[in-house]
Amino acid sequence: MSDFLNNIRVNFNFPSDIFDILVVAFILYEVIQLVRQTRTAQLAKGILVLMMVWLAAEVLQLRTLRWIIGGIMTYGLVALVVVFQPELRRALEQVGRANLFGIQVFRPKAPDGDLRAAWQQAAVAVCDAAERLSETKTGALMVLERKTNLSEIIKTGTVLNADVTPELLGTIFYVGTPLHDGAVVVRDGRVEAAGCFLPLSDNLEIGKDMGTRHRAALGMSENSDAVVVVVSEETGIISLAKNGVLIRRLDRQNLYNLLEGDVVPPAPEEKKQPFWKKLMAGRKNHGDEQQEHTAEE
């Protein structure tokens, strides 16, 4: 027993090996979370089953089965890249948006009070417009850009660079206008472009009652972190697509709650005052209270 413990002490480098284990565990955890949040869960289960069959063939010396599975696994790497292309792209984008010790790599300009106010106004306008368009069963597709740059999508439409108002959105999506069939892209709380073309989702689980707008919304949310608001032309139902998931049958309040949490930047934290300033402010307030009390007497 003592020899075993001595071998562990000799071969185990405590600081670096512990750090190595923690890093690998964190990466595995993030990969599992990414798989669970996407439609690749069933494919991942199939890969695990295939690996278990290959391991059983190795143990039982089933040479023909082992050769077949080995060939599948050899050429399957290329197939995995093709099949998991949207998920791999999203994973790389999440790595690019990751915070390292509080510092985000390639960070855009920090949101200030003006940007927060612009997004709040835009969220209210989008909700008002969605409610009005829903009442008249007018189809609409509104993309709210977050961290993923949508310049390639904006190039497919007509640049407007206008304030977000319910009247403007209603005019854009009014049947008969040149831009009503495309999508509106909102960037930094302003309508950047209209009439934009979005990538369609290849998700086969989409219901038959959802048309091209819903497929475009899901496709945009699968290929970026954008939030997409959809109004159905057939039913007037308001939906929101985010991270490849479609949330349906929203009313104005529920839609605003989702947009406020996703696109409106958080309020900047108040700077903490030094202890001596707080102490002086407390003494000053205490002195004012004493003077007011004396004056009342």
C-alpha positions, 0 to 999 in steps of 0.5 A, a space after each residue: 500500500 505504501 509503495 502504491 502511494 509513493 508511486 502516486 506521489 512521484 508520478 502525480 504533479 499536483 498543481 498542473 495535473 489538477 488544473 488539467 483535470 479541471 480544464 478537461 471537465 469544464 470542456 466536457 461539461 460545456 460540450 454536453 450543455 451545447 449538445 443538450 441545447 440543440 437538436 444534435 442530442 439524438 445524433 450524439 446518442 447514435 455516435 455513443 451507441 456506435 462506439 459501444 458496438 465497436 468496443 464490444 466487437 474489439 472485446 469479442 474479436 468480431 473482425 468483420 463487424 470491427 472492420 465495418 465500424 472502423 471504416 464508418 468511424 474513419 470516414 465519419 469524421 468528414 460527415 460529422 463536420 457536414 452534419 454538425 456545421 451549424 452547431 460547430 459554428 455556434 460553438 465557435 461563436 460562443 467561444 469568441 464571446 466568452 469572457 476570460 477573467 472578466 475581459 471579453 476577446 474582441 469586445 465591442 464598445 461597452 453599452 452606455 446609457 444611450 444604447 440602453 435607452 435606444 434598445 428599450 425604445 426599440 423593444 417597446 416599438 417592436 412589441 407594439 408593432 407585433 401586436 398591431 400586425 397580429 390584429 390585422 394578420 399581417 406577416 412580419 419578420 424582425 431580427 434583433 442583432 445581439 453579439 453576432 455581426 449580421 453585416 452579411 444579412 444586412 447587405 441582402 436588403 435595403 439600408 434604412 438607418 432609421 428609428 424603430 417605431 410601430 408606424 415604420 414597421 407597419 409601413 414596411 410590412 404592409 402588403 404591397 410595399 417592396 420590402 414587406 416580404 423580407 426581414 427587418 434587421 435592428 442593430 443598436 436599437 435602430 432599423 439598420 435594413 429591411 427586405 433582408 433574406 435569412 437562411 432557412 432552417 433544415 429542421 425536419 421537426 417544424 410543424 406543417 402549419 409554419 411557413 417560410 417566415 418561421 423557417 427563416 426565423 429558426 434558421 437565423 437563430 440557429 446560425 447566430 445569437 440573434 433574436 427573431 420576432 415573427 408574426 404569422 400571416 395566416 393566424 396572426 400568432 406572435 412567435 420568438 426564435 432564439 438559439 434554434 428554439 421557437 416560442 409561440 403564442 406570445 402576447 405583447 407583455 410576454 414578448 416584451 419580457 423576453 426582449 427586455 431580458 435578451 436585447 436590452 443591455 443591463 443597467 451599468 452598476 453604480 461605482 462603489 464609493 470609498 469607505 471614507 466617503 460613505 463615512 463622511 456622507 453618513 456624518 453629514 446626513 446625521 448632522 443635518 438630521 440633528 439640525 432639523 430636530 433642533 429647529 423643530 424644538 
